[in-house]
């Protein structure tokens, strides 16, 4: 058959002319598995890393087949598996966070039966987010379309061997580990997975200071953005390990950096980066509580005021009555606000100018992909015209979503915008003037806390 991986990259090793006798427990890789691995590898933007992701995906598929043949009662959970998360797979060339029963596994691959050492990403050894109970060595012989589960070792054994050998990391955030460390028979791994309690292998806990550490690095990382934006640059070539570990431990920041070359075309790259850090490090206002006519502690502390249920206009110019005028204007433009929508308002002072921000939220229920919406209306609290250079900006964890300014010719009385996100998404709202005066509110999240 044709080798589907030939189109991935020309960087892999040429076929060896030496004949290698395959063990009887070698797992054959079929055309469907190879196609799946090819498709997954093409999700990686950095072409230099596509080949490794292809090999790692083959290793995972082979390992699942190996488990099924020998222990089909063990459950495999791939939801957090790094090989299916392109931003992580691009920087961690291993299959980390594979859940088998109650255990975390990390699959490590090499491509020859005769290698003496294997390259192991530092992240799966040193960062609690990616450390595993067991590390499994899988030899993927791509040319022969086979894979072999060769051996394994536990985290405790890895630490003991690392200490005894005084093993130090390489500059490219990897360890060179002897293959001989994985000498245990794979069948003993099955015994451990079936009979051992997960707490018998103690794993380090995640650093609860991660957010503070990340926040302290904002200016350092921002200064490095031009280098990180270069095509096919790798994080280890630009960042220190301390910076890199903070980035790799935060999936949202890692995703943002993975898409960095797509950023900065329509909006300021620096503004997008600053907004991301605020989303990652600041406490949020839970607008989902508004559906139950409740303010969370942060909203109450910042003096947000709940609006009553949307109703027909009666009179004018209290904040509630003013919003009824706004609601009618929006509905006349075709924006339907459902009866279950709830909102609040907050008075702001920007460079001495009084402003009022209305925020309205409601759920968008769907069996497949429930989401929520945030409607924002920025006006004045004194019926003045808006400042000429006023801007309203909304960002999520990926980028700036909208940046809206005043239309001088139309004489806007309000700025309107609406965004929609999944229930785990946050939105950051900033109000600014042209001279650099800016006010950023705490992020908005949506956790209703009750069923509908």
N, C-alpha and C positions, 0 to 999 in steps of 0.2 A: 504494500500500500504506500501511497505518497505520505511523506512526513509533513504533517500540517504545521509543524513548528518552524519550518525553514523560513517562513516569511516574517518571523518575529524579529530576529536580529542576526547579525553576522558575527557577533562577539563570542559565541559559545565555542567550546573546544571542538576541533575536528575529530572525526571518528577514529578511534584507535584501531590500528591494524592487528593488535595483539588479541588473541582469542581468550575470552574469559569464560570459564565454566560457571554457569549459573546454578545456584543452589536449588534444590527441589521445592523450596518454599517461596520461590520467586513468584510475584504477582503479575500476571499479564495485564497490560493496559490496553483497553479496546478503543476503537475509533471514537466512540461517544465521549469517553473520558478525556481523550486527547483534545477533542473539539472544545469541550467545556473548559479545559485548562487554557487553551489558546484564547478563547473568548474572555476569560477572566483576566489574563495577562494584558490584554489590549486596553483594559481600564486604566493601566498605569501610564501616566503622561511621560515620564522619563523612560525613553526607549532603552537606556542602558540597564534599567531594572526590570524590564518586561520578561527577559529570559528567566531570571531567578524566580519571579512570581509564577511563571509557567511551570517550572520544576516543582516549586512548593505546592502548587495546586494539584499536580499529579501525585505528589507524596500524600496529600490529604485524601484524595480519592482512593489511592491504593490502601492507605491505612484503614479507612472506613470499610473497605472490602475485606481486609485482613481480620478486622474485628468481627464483622458479620459472620464470617466463616467459622470463627472460633468461640465467639461469645456474643451471640445475637441478643442476649438479654440486657446487655449494657446499652444505655441510652447515650447518644451522641448529640450534643448541642453546638451548632455552628454560629449561633446568633452573634457572638462577640469575636468570632475567629478573625484574626488580623488579615489573613490572606484575601478576604472578601471586602476589606476596607482599603481602597486604593491609597489613600494618604498614608496609612500606617504601613501597608505592604511596601510602599516606596522607600521607607526608611528602616524597616525591620525585616530583613530577608530571612524570615522564618515563619512557621505556622504557629503563632502564639494564641493563647486564650481559647484553645479548643477544650470544651468541657466534655468529659466522659464520666457519666455517673456524677459523683461528688468531687471529682478530681479535675484540676486544670492540667492540661498537657501542652507541651511545646514540641513540635516536630522539626527536626533539624535535618537538612539534606546534604548529601554529597553525590557525586556522579561517577564514582569509580569504586570497585571492590578493593583497590590497592592503595587508596589514600591513607597516609599516616596521620593527618590532621584534618580537622574540620573547622570552618569559620563559623563562629557563633556570635550573633549580635549582642553587643553589651547590654542593650535594653532588656533582653530576656533573662539576664543574669543579675542585673543591678537595680532594675526599676520594679517596685512591687506590683505595679499595674500589669506587668507582663511576665512576672516570674511564675513558674509552673511547679506542680508537685513532682511531675516526671518529665524528663527530656528524652525523646525517642529519636534514635538515629535511623533514618531511612535513606537507603541508596537508590537513587533514581537513575536507571540506565536508559536514558532517553532513546538512544539509537536502537536498542534492543526492545524498546517498548515494554519494559518491565520495571518493577520496584521490589525492594527487599527490606523488610523490617529487620534491622541488624542487631539492635541492642537498645539499652536504656539505662538511665541512672536517675536517682531521686535528687531533689534539690539539696537535701542534706549531704548526700554523697558528693555532689558537685562542689559544694562549699568546702568540704573537707579536702578534696583533691586540689582545689584552687589554692587553698592556704598552704598545703604541704608543698606544692610546686612553686609557690610564690608567683602565680600567674598574673601578669599585668596586661591591661588592655592595650590594643593598638591605637594609633592616631585616628583611624577611620571608624572608631567606636565598635570594634570587634575584639573577640578573643580567639586565639589559635589554640584549639583544644585537641589533645591526642584522641584519635579514634579508639584507642585501647581503653579509654575511660568508660566506653559504652559496651563493656564485655559481657554484661549479664544477658542471659538467654531471654528473648522476647516473651516466651511463654510465662516467665515469672512476672512480667508486667501484667498479664491477664490475671494471675493469682492476686496481685496487689489490688488491682482495680475491683476485683470481686470481693475480697475478704478484708482489706485494710480499711480502717477508718481514716477519713481525710485529715482529721486533726492530729493524726499520728505524725504527720509531716508538717512542721510549723513553718509557715511562710511569713515573711516580713509584712507589716501593715503599711498602708499608704500614708505618706507624710501628710498630716492634717494642716501643715503650713503651706501646702502647694499654692493656694491662691495668693497668699501674701508674697511668697517667693516670686511668683509670676508677675505680680503687680510691680515689684521692685525692679524688674528687668525691662519694663516698657520702653524707656528711653534708649537703652542699649540695643534692643531688638529693632526699634524704629530706625536707628542710625544704620543698621545693617540691611534694611529692606532693598536698597539698590543692588547689593551683591546677591541677595536671596532671589531676586527677580531675574537673574541671568538664566538663560536656557540651560536645562539639565544640570544645574549646580546642585550639589548634595549638601545637606545641612552640616555634616561634619567638616566640610571645607570652609565654612563661614563661622559657625558657632563653636563656643567652648562646650565641653561636656555638661557643665552646670547649666548653661543656657539651653543646650539640646535636650537635657533630661526634663526640664520644665516644659519645653515645647512638646516633646513626644508624649508626655503624660497628660496632655490636654488635647483631646480629639478635635474640638472645635477650632482651636488655634492651628493645629496641624492641618486640618482641612482648608483653612483660610490660606495658609502658606502654600499648600499644594496647588491652589488656584491663583497664586499670586500673579502669574503672567497675564491673567485675564482681568486683573484689577487695575484701577487707576485710569481707565480710558474715558469714562463719563464723569467720574467723581474723583475727589482728592484721595490719593492713596493713604496719605497721612491721616486724614479724617476718618477713613474707613477703618484704619488700624486702631486709632484711638477709641472709636466706637466699639470695636470688638473687645478691647481690653475692659471697657466699662461694663459690657455685657457679661464678661467672664468673671469680673472681680467685685462688682457692686451688688448689694441686695436689691431685690425686685419688688415691685408693687403687684400684688396678685389681683388682677381685674376680674378673675373668675368669681371672687367673693361678691362682686357687685350684683351678680344675678340673684343673690339672696339679700340684697339691701344691706350689705355689710362692708365695712372698710377693714383692711388688714392693719396691723400695727404701724407699718411704715407710711401708708397713705394717710392714716389719722394723724401721725406725727407731722406730716408735711401739709396738713390742713386741707386735704382734698375734701370736697363737699359732694355728697351723692345727689344725683338728679332723680326726680320721681319718674314713674312710668311715662313713656312718651304719650302725649295726649294732644288733642287739638288746641290751637292757639286761643287764648282768652284775652289776655291783656299784655302789656309790654314792659320790658326793660329791667326786671329783676333778672339775676342769672338764669333762673328756671324759665322765666318768660322769654328771655332773649334766646334761649336754646330752642324754644318752640318755633320761633321765627326761622332759626337756622334749619331745623328739621323740615319745615315746610319747603324751604328753598331746595334742600337736598332731594326731597321727594319729587319736587317739580322737575328736577334734572334726571329723574329716573332711578334714584337710589332708594330702594325700599329698606326701611328699618323695621325689623319684625317686632312684634309686641313684647317678646321676651327680652329685648335689648335693655341693657342698663348702662348708665353713664355716671360720670362725676366731672367736676370742674376744679381747676386749680388756678389761683391768681399768681401771676409772676411779675417781677420787676426787672426789666432788662435795660441797663444803662439809664435808669430813671424813668423808663417808659412803662406804664402799667399794661400788662397783657393778661388775657384769660385763655386758658387752654381747656377745651372740652374734650373728653375722651369717652367713647361709647363702645361697648363690646357685646357680642352675642356668639353663641356656638353655631357652627355649621355641621350638623350631624349627618354622618354617612356611615354605612356599615363597613365600608372598605377603608376610608381615610377621614375620620372626624377631624375637624379643624376649628379655628376660631378667628374672628375678625376684630380689628381695632380701627375704629373711625376716629380721626382727630380733626378738630376744628380750632384754629387759632385766631383769636380776635383781640379786642381791647376790653378792658374792664371799665372804661369811661366813655364809651361810644365815640372815641376819637378815630381818625383815619390811621391806618397802620403805617409804621415807619417805612420809608421808601425802599430800604435795602434789607428788610426783614426776610429771613429764610427759615423754613421748617424742614428738618432732615430726619429721616427714619432709617435705621439700620437693623439688620439681624446679624446672626453669627457668621454669615457668609460675605456680606458686602453692604454698601449703602443701597437701600431700596428706592428711595425717592428723596429729592432735594428740591423743594418748591419755593419760589420767590414771588414777590408782589408784581403784578402786571400794572405798570404805571398808567397805561392807556385806559384800562378798564376801571381803575380806581377801586381795587379789591377792598372789601370790608372784612373779609375773612380769608384764611388759607385752609383748604380742605385736603385731606388725603385719607386713604383707606388701605390697610394692608391685611393679608390673610396668611396664617401660618398653621402648622401642625401643633398639637397640644404641648409638645415639648420645646417649641420655639419661643424665643424672647424677642422683644422689640425695644430699641433704644431711641428716644426722641430728644432732639436738640433744637434749640431756638437760637439764632445768631443774627448779628448785624455785620455789615461789610467791614467795619473797622476791627474785627477780630473779637468783639465782645460776644461771648457764647454762654448759654446756660443749658446744661444737660440734666434731664430728669432721671431718676432711677429707672432701670429697665422694667418693662411691663411683661408679666407672665400670666398664664391662664390655668388655674387649678380650682375648678368650682368646688370640689370636695363633697359634692352630693350628686346623686343620680337624678336624671330628668324624668 
